[in-house]
Amino acid sequence: MLKQLYDLLKRLLLVAHESQQNKTEIKELRQELKDLTAVVQRLAYEIHRVSENEAHEREKMALRLENELLKFERRLPLAVQTKKDKDK
C-alpha cells in the first residue's frame, strides 16, 4: 500500500513538473511567435517600400527616355521640301 502511494505521489510530482515545463515552453514559444510576426511585418513593409522605389525608378527612367527622344527629335533637320512645295 505504501509502495502504491509512493508511486502515485511520484507520478503526481512528475506530472506537475512536466506541466510547469510545458507552461514555460509555451510562454517561450508565444514570445518567439510575437518576435517572428514582428519580423514578418517589417519584411512586408520593406518589400512594399522597395516595390514603390522600383516603380518610381522605372517612371524616372521612362521620363528620361522620353526627354532624350524629344531632344533627339529637335535635332533632326526639317523635312526636305518636295518639288511641289518648292514651286509654290
C-alpha positions in Angstrom: 0.0 0.0 0.0 2.8 2.4 0.9 4.5 1.5 -2.4 1.4 2.3 -4.4 1.0 5.6 -2.5 4.7 6.4 -3.2 4.3 5.6 -6.9 1.2 7.7 -7.1 2.9 10.6 -5.4 5.9 10.2 -7.6 3.8 10.3 -10.7 1.9 13.3 -9.5 5.1 15.2 -8.9 6.4 14.2 -12.3 3.1 15.4 -14.0 3.3 18.7 -12.0 6.9 19.2 -13.1 6.1 18.4 -16.8 3.1 20.7 -16.7 5.2 23.5 -15.4 7.9 22.8 -18.0 5.2 22.8 -20.7 3.9 26.1 -19.5 7.3 27.6 -19.6 7.9 26.3 -23.1 4.5 27.6 -24.3 5.4 31.0 -22.9 8.7 31.0 -24.8 7.1 29.8 -28.0 4.5 32.6 -27.8 7.2 35.2 -27.4 9.1 33.7 -30.4 5.9 33.9 -32.4 5.4 37.5 -31.5 9.0 38.2 -32.5 8.6 36.4 -35.8 5.4 38.2 -36.5 7.1 41.5 -36.0 9.9 40.4 -38.3 7.5 39.3 -41.0 5.6 42.6 -40.7 8.8 44.5 -41.0 9.8 42.5 -44.1 6.5 43.0 -45.7 6.8 46.8 -45.1 10.4 46.7 -46.6 9.2 44.7 -49.6 6.4 47.3 -50.2 8.9 50.2 -49.9 11.3 48.5 -52.3 8.5 47.9 -54.8 7.4 51.5 -54.6 11.0 52.7 -55.1 11.4 50.4 -58.1 8.2 51.8 -59.6 9.5 55.3 -59.1 12.8 54.4 -60.7 11.1 52.9 -63.7 8.9 56.0 -64.0 12.0 58.2 -63.9 13.8 56.1 -66.5 10.8 56.3 -68.8 10.7 60.1 -68.4 14.4 60.4 -69.0 14.0 58.3 -72.2 11.1 60.4 -73.3 13.2 63.5 -72.6 16.1 62.2 -74.7 13.8 61.2 -77.5 12.3 64.8 -77.5 15.8 66.2 -77.6 16.8 63.9 -80.4 13.7 64.9 -82.4 14.5 68.6 -82.1 18.0 67.9 -83.5 16.6 66.3 -86.7 16.7 68.6 -89.7 13.4 69.8 -91.0 11.9 67.6 -93.7 13.3 68.2 -97.2 10.8 70.1 -99.2 9.4 68.2 -102.2 9.5 69.7 -105.7 5.8 70.6 -105.4 6.4 72.6 -102.2 9.3 74.4 -103.9 7.2 75.5 -106.8 4.6 77.2 -104.6 
